[in-house]
Amino acid sequence: MKALIIEDEKPSARRLQRMLEKINVEVISTLHSVEEATSWFLQNEQPELIFLDIQLSDGLSFEIFDNVEVSSAIIFTTAYDEYALKAFKLNSIDYLLKPIDDEELEAAVKKYESNQNSSSGKLDIKNLKSLLNIPVSEYKKRFTVQVGQHLKLINVEDICCFFSENKTTYINTSDGRNYPIDNSLENLEQQLNPEKFFRISRQALVNVKAIDDIISYTNSRLKLKVQSFQEFPLIVSREKVKDFKNWLS
């Protein structure tokens, strides 16, 4: 089994790695901040299991999930009080209260192994933040993309549309550039302000401010001209036309 440790206290990270290696869990990397973890996920294949501290050096670890879609199972390592731990239980998320005990660590890993083919342990970040009294940002304000060896921040207001092509999701910006992101259009629908963005089809999600023209199209559909987007025709699917017109009004 391969695991990733995200922990800002390096001595704690080293101790946890030694403990995991004793029970035959391979630690592929240890990361110490939101920025470092975000960059790592954009460049590497995700492990089976993540041991995740909540408070990192540059913010809360939940911010990682604002930037990348993480599919790994997660065991939190936390110093939160007992009230907070009830929230983890309600979300079916494993947790280890610091200082971590060898027997509890082994039990948590075994629990993951026994439940890895079930829905147990699925992460509901929004609900968890609410239960922990952590402010929830209603809608995303920016995205982080990988450009070579660098991370680039893109503000939502600079995005014309999101589109899917060849099983990859892209951001299209007002300067005509496309950036691949590790997210799906389905997830983006939940993360973006519905007053500003509309899912016109299986392939695209558009920003109302970027729409230059709306043209009647075949089979009672609509064709959109969206600023600098040139990849393929942006067609509002027939079943979405009514909702799209209501959205515009």
C-alpha positions as CSV (number, residue, x, y, z in Angstrom):
1,M,0.0,0.0,0.0
2,K,1.2,3.5,-0.9
3,A,0.5,6.5,1.2
4,L,1.2,10.3,1.3
5,I,1.8,12.3,4.4
6,I,0.7,16.0,4.5
7,E,1.9,17.4,7.8
8,D,3.6,20.8,8.5
9,E,5.5,19.6,11.6
10,K,8.5,17.8,10.1
11,P,9.4,15.7,13.2
12,S,5.7,14.5,13.4
13,A,5.9,13.6,9.7
14,R,9.1,11.6,10.2
15,R,7.7,9.8,13.2
16,L,4.5,8.9,11.3
17,Q,6.5,7.7,8.4
18,R,8.5,5.4,10.6
19,M,5.3,4.0,12.2
20,L,3.8,3.4,8.8
21,E,6.8,1.6,7.5
22,K,6.7,-0.8,10.4
23,I,3.2,-2.0,9.2
24,N,4.3,-2.2,5.6
25,V,2.8,1.0,4.3
26,E,5.1,2.7,1.8
27,V,5.3,6.5,2.2
28,I,5.9,7.9,-1.2
29,S,6.3,11.5,-0.1
30,T,5.9,13.9,2.8
31,L,4.5,17.4,2.2
32,H,4.3,20.3,4.5
33,S,2.0,23.1,3.0
34,V,-1.1,23.7,0.9
35,E,1.0,25.1,-1.9
36,E,3.4,22.2,-1.9
37,A,0.6,19.6,-1.8
38,T,-1.3,21.3,-4.6
39,S,1.7,21.3,-6.8
40,W,2.5,17.7,-6.0
41,F,-1.1,16.5,-6.9
42,L,-0.9,18.3,-10.2
43,Q,2.3,16.4,-11.1
44,N,1.9,13.0,-9.6
45,E,-0.4,10.0,-9.6
46,Q,-2.5,9.9,-6.4
47,P,-1.7,7.3,-3.7
48,E,-4.2,4.9,-2.2
49,L,-4.2,6.7,1.2
50,I,-3.4,10.2,2.5
51,F,-2.6,11.0,6.1
52,L,-3.6,14.7,6.3
53,D,-3.1,17.2,9.1
54,I,-5.7,20.0,9.2
55,Q,-3.6,23.0,10.1
56,L,-0.7,23.5,7.7
57,S,2.0,26.2,7.6
58,D,0.1,28.3,5.0
59,G,-3.5,27.5,5.8
60,L,-6.1,24.8,6.3
61,S,-5.5,21.5,4.4
62,F,-9.1,21.8,3.0
63,E,-7.8,24.5,0.6
64,I,-6.0,21.7,-1.3
65,F,-9.4,20.4,-2.4
66,D,-10.3,23.8,-3.7
67,N,-7.5,23.5,-6.3
68,V,-7.4,19.8,-7.2
69,E,-9.8,16.9,-7.2
70,V,-8.4,14.3,-4.8
71,S,-9.7,10.7,-5.1
72,S,-7.5,9.0,-2.4
73,A,-8.9,7.8,0.8
74,I,-8.0,10.2,3.7
75,I,-7.2,9.6,7.4
76,F,-6.9,12.9,9.2
77,T,-4.3,13.5,11.9
78,T,-5.6,16.1,14.1
79,A,-5.4,17.9,17.5
80,Y,-9.0,19.1,17.3
81,D,-11.2,18.6,20.4
82,E,-13.7,15.9,20.9
83,Y,-16.6,17.9,19.5
84,A,-14.8,18.2,16.2
85,L,-14.0,14.5,16.2
86,K,-17.8,13.8,16.2
87,A,-17.9,15.6,12.9
88,F,-15.4,13.2,11.5
89,K,-17.5,10.3,12.7
90,L,-20.6,11.7,11.1
91,N,-18.8,12.0,7.8
92,S,-17.5,8.4,8.1
93,I,-13.9,9.7,8.0
94,D,-11.1,8.0,9.9
95,Y,-9.0,10.2,12.2
96,L,-6.0,9.9,14.5
97,L,-5.8,12.2,17.5
98,K,-2.3,13.5,18.1
99,P,0.0,12.2,19.5
100,I,-0.6,9.2,17.3
101,D,-0.6,5.8,18.9
102,D,0.8,2.7,17.1
103,E,-2.2,0.5,17.7
104,E,-4.7,3.2,16.6
105,L,-2.6,3.8,13.5
106,E,-2.6,0.1,12.6
107,A,-6.4,-0.2,13.3
108,A,-7.1,2.9,11.0
109,V,-5.1,1.3,8.2
110,K,-6.9,-2.0,8.6
111,K,-10.2,-0.2,8.6
112,Y,-9.3,1.4,5.3
113,E,-8.3,-1.9,3.8
114,S,-11.6,-3.5,4.8
115,N,-13.7,-0.6,3.5
116,Q,-11.8,0.4,0.3
117,N,-14.4,-1.1,-2.0
118,S,-17.3,0.5,-0.2
119,S,-18.6,4.1,0.0
120,S,-17.4,4.5,3.6
121,G,-15.0,7.3,4.1
122,K,-16.1,9.5,1.2
123,L,-15.0,13.0,1.8
124,D,-17.7,15.7,2.1
125,I,-15.5,18.8,2.5
126,K,-18.4,21.3,2.6
127,N,-20.3,19.4,5.3
128,L,-17.2,18.8,7.3
129,K,-16.2,22.5,7.3
130,S,-19.7,23.3,8.5
131,L,-19.5,20.8,11.4
132,L,-16.1,22.1,12.4
133,N,-17.3,25.7,12.2
134,I,-14.8,26.5,9.5
135,P,-16.0,29.2,7.1
136,V,-17.1,27.8,3.8
137,S,-16.3,29.8,0.7
138,E,-19.7,29.7,-1.2
139,Y,-18.1,29.7,-4.6
140,K,-14.6,29.5,-6.0
141,K,-12.8,32.7,-6.7
142,R,-9.7,31.3,-8.4
143,F,-8.1,28.2,-9.9
144,T,-4.5,27.0,-9.7
145,V,-3.0,25.5,-12.9
146,Q,0.3,24.0,-13.7
147,V,2.4,25.8,-16.3
148,G,5.7,24.0,-16.7
149,Q,7.4,24.0,-13.3
150,H,5.2,26.9,-12.1
151,L,1.8,27.3,-10.6
152,K,-0.4,30.0,-12.1
153,L,-3.5,31.5,-10.4
154,I,-6.5,32.3,-12.6
155,N,-9.3,34.4,-11.2
156,V,-12.8,33.3,-12.1
157,E,-13.7,36.6,-13.7
158,D,-10.9,36.0,-16.3
159,I,-12.4,32.6,-17.4
160,C,-14.6,32.5,-20.5
161,C,-15.6,28.9,-20.2
162,F,-14.7,25.4,-19.1
163,F,-14.7,22.7,-21.6
164,S,-14.1,19.0,-21.9
165,E,-12.1,17.4,-24.7
166,N,-10.5,13.9,-25.0
167,K,-11.4,13.2,-21.4
168,T,-9.6,16.3,-20.1
169,T,-11.2,19.4,-18.6
170,Y,-9.8,22.8,-19.6
171,I,-10.1,26.4,-18.6
172,N,-10.4,28.9,-21.4
173,T,-9.3,32.4,-20.5
174,S,-10.1,35.8,-21.9
175,D,-6.6,36.0,-23.5
176,G,-7.4,32.9,-25.6
177,R,-5.3,30.4,-23.6
178,N,-6.4,26.9,-22.5
179,Y,-5.2,25.3,-19.3
180,P,-5.9,21.6,-18.3
181,I,-7.2,21.2,-14.8
182,D,-7.8,18.2,-12.6
183,N,-11.5,18.6,-12.2
184,S,-14.7,17.5,-13.9
185,L,-17.5,19.7,-15.3
186,E,-19.9,18.1,-12.8
187,N,-17.8,19.2,-9.9
188,L,-17.3,22.7,-11.4
189,E,-21.0,23.2,-11.6
190,Q,-21.2,22.9,-7.8
191,Q,-18.2,25.1,-7.2
192,L,-19.1,28.1,-9.4
193,N,-21.7,30.8,-8.9
194,P,-24.8,29.7,-10.9
195,E,-25.6,33.3,-11.6
196,K,-22.4,33.6,-13.6
197,F,-21.8,30.2,-15.1
198,F,-24.1,27.8,-17.0
199,R,-23.6,24.2,-18.1
200,I,-24.8,24.4,-21.8
201,S,-23.9,20.8,-22.7
202,R,-21.9,17.8,-21.6
203,Q,-18.9,19.5,-23.1
204,A,-19.0,23.1,-21.8
205,L,-19.7,25.5,-19.0
206,V,-19.8,29.2,-19.9
207,N,-19.4,32.5,-18.2
208,V,-22.3,34.9,-19.0
209,K,-19.9,37.9,-19.3
210,A,-18.0,36.1,-22.0
211,I,-21.0,35.6,-24.3
212,D,-20.7,37.9,-27.4
213,D,-23.6,36.5,-29.4
214,I,-26.4,34.0,-29.3
215,I,-27.6,32.5,-32.6
216,S,-30.5,30.2,-33.5
217,Y,-29.2,26.8,-34.5
218,T,-30.6,23.6,-35.9
219,N,-33.0,21.3,-34.0
220,S,-34.2,24.2,-31.7
221,R,-30.7,24.6,-30.3
222,L,-28.6,27.8,-29.7
223,K,-25.1,28.5,-30.8
224,L,-22.9,30.8,-28.7
225,K,-20.0,33.0,-29.6
226,V,-17.8,33.2,-26.6
227,Q,-15.0,35.8,-26.8
228,S,-11.7,34.0,-27.7
229,F,-13.0,30.4,-27.7
230,Q,-12.2,28.6,-31.0
231,E,-11.9,24.9,-30.1
232,F,-15.3,23.8,-31.3
233,P,-18.9,25.2,-31.7
234,L,-20.5,26.0,-28.4
235,I,-24.0,24.6,-28.7
236,V,-26.7,24.9,-26.1
237,S,-28.2,21.4,-26.1
238,R,-32.0,21.3,-26.9
239,E,-33.0,20.1,-23.4
240,K,-31.1,23.0,-21.8
241,V,-32.4,25.8,-24.1
242,K,-35.3,26.7,-21.9
243,D,-33.3,26.8,-18.7
244,F,-30.5,28.8,-20.5
245,K,-33.0,31.5,-21.6
246,N,-34.4,31.7,-18.1
247,W,-30.8,32.0,-16.8
248,L,-30.1,34.9,-19.1
249,S,-33.2,36.8,-18.1
